[in-house]
Amino acid sequence: QVQLVESGGGLVQPGGSLRLSCAASGFAFGAYIMSWYRQAPGKERELVATVTTASSTNYADSVKGRFTISRDNAKNTLYLQMNSLKPEDTAVYSCKAEHPFPYRDYWGRGTQVTVSS
């Protein structure tokens, strides 16, 4: 059974930090491209960051220099280190696993991040 379970969300003040985790099971984690997405109330879901199977990374312009995506294939876990958080980072953050060929994708249910004073 495929599972992606996010954790680490919460309430943090502007300028603070959080580390999100996404624990994967039920599929070959190391063979999948992993990404973090977020969706704020009333807005469309947006791609935050991606890490490939070779650990190459890509970031949305809005989080470059503040967020770091990483993966630990031995632990089947994806991470998102978020620093210098802003109120506009408030959203539900979800992880996605994607296999390009044959195409498959899996999603977690998400974890809430709220940045507020």
C-alpha positions as CSV (number, residue, x, y, z in Angstrom):
1,Q,0.0,0.0,0.0
2,V,1.4,3.3,-1.1
3,Q,1.6,6.0,1.6
4,L,3.0,9.5,1.7
5,V,2.7,11.0,5.2
6,E,3.7,14.6,5.8
7,S,4.6,16.0,9.2
8,G,6.3,19.0,10.8
9,G,3.8,21.7,10.0
10,G,2.5,24.2,12.6
11,L,2.3,27.8,13.6
12,V,5.4,29.9,13.4
13,Q,6.2,33.7,13.6
14,P,7.5,35.6,10.6
15,G,11.2,35.1,10.2
16,G,11.0,31.6,11.8
17,S,11.8,28.2,10.5
18,L,10.1,24.8,10.1
19,R,11.3,21.5,8.7
20,L,8.7,19.4,6.9
21,S,9.1,15.7,6.4
22,C,7.3,13.3,4.0
23,A,7.6,9.6,5.0
24,A,7.1,7.3,2.0
25,S,6.2,3.6,1.9
26,G,4.9,1.0,-0.6
27,F,6.9,2.0,-3.6
28,A,10.6,2.4,-4.8
29,F,11.2,5.8,-3.3
30,G,14.7,6.2,-4.8
31,A,13.3,5.8,-8.3
32,Y,10.8,8.7,-8.0
33,I,11.1,12.4,-8.5
34,M,9.9,14.0,-5.3
35,S,8.3,17.4,-5.0
36,W,6.7,19.7,-2.4
37,Y,3.5,21.6,-3.4
38,R,1.5,24.1,-1.5
39,Q,-2.0,25.5,-1.7
40,A,-3.2,28.6,0.1
41,P,-6.9,29.4,0.8
42,G,-8.5,30.6,-2.4
43,K,-5.5,30.0,-4.5
44,E,-4.3,27.3,-6.9
45,R,-1.9,24.7,-5.9
46,E,1.7,25.7,-6.8
47,L,5.0,23.8,-7.1
48,V,7.4,24.8,-4.4
49,A,10.5,22.6,-5.0
50,T,11.6,19.4,-6.7
51,V,14.4,16.9,-6.2
52,T,15.3,14.4,-8.8
53,T,16.5,10.8,-8.4
54,A,20.0,12.3,-8.9
55,S,19.3,14.9,-6.2
56,S,19.2,17.8,-8.5
57,T,16.9,20.5,-7.1
58,N,14.7,23.2,-8.5
59,Y,12.7,25.9,-6.6
60,A,9.9,28.4,-7.2
61,D,11.2,31.9,-7.4
62,S,9.2,32.8,-4.3
63,V,11.2,30.4,-2.1
64,K,14.7,30.5,-3.6
65,G,17.3,31.1,-1.0
66,R,14.9,30.4,1.9
67,F,13.8,26.8,1.3
68,T,15.9,23.7,0.8
69,I,14.5,20.4,-0.4
70,S,16.4,17.2,0.2
71,R,15.8,13.4,0.3
72,D,17.2,10.5,2.3
73,N,16.7,7.4,0.1
74,A,17.9,5.1,3.0
75,K,15.0,6.4,5.1
76,N,12.5,6.8,2.3
77,T,12.0,10.4,3.5
78,L,11.7,13.8,1.7
79,Y,12.4,17.0,3.6
80,L,11.7,20.7,3.2
81,Q,13.7,23.1,5.3
82,M,11.9,26.4,5.4
83,N,13.7,29.5,6.8
84,S,12.9,33.2,6.9
85,L,9.2,32.3,6.7
86,K,6.7,35.0,5.6
87,P,3.0,35.2,6.0
88,E,2.5,34.5,2.3
89,D,4.1,31.1,2.9
90,T,0.9,30.1,4.8
91,A,-0.6,27.1,3.0
92,V,-1.2,23.4,3.1
93,Y,2.1,21.7,2.0
94,S,1.9,18.3,0.3
95,C,4.5,16.0,-1.1
96,K,4.3,14.3,-4.5
97,A,6.1,11.3,-5.9
98,E,6.3,11.0,-9.6
99,H,7.7,8.3,-11.9
100,P,8.1,9.5,-15.5
101,F,7.9,6.3,-17.4
102,P,5.7,4.5,-17.0
103,Y,3.9,7.4,-15.5
104,R,2.7,7.1,-11.9
105,D,2.2,9.7,-9.2
106,Y,1.2,9.6,-5.6
107,W,0.2,12.4,-3.2
108,G,0.2,12.9,0.5
109,R,-2.6,14.5,2.4
110,G,-0.7,17.6,3.4
111,T,0.4,19.4,6.5
112,Q,-0.7,23.0,7.5
113,V,1.9,25.7,7.8
114,T,0.7,29.0,9.2
115,V,3.1,32.0,9.5
116,S,1.6,34.7,11.7
117,S,2.5,36.9,14.6
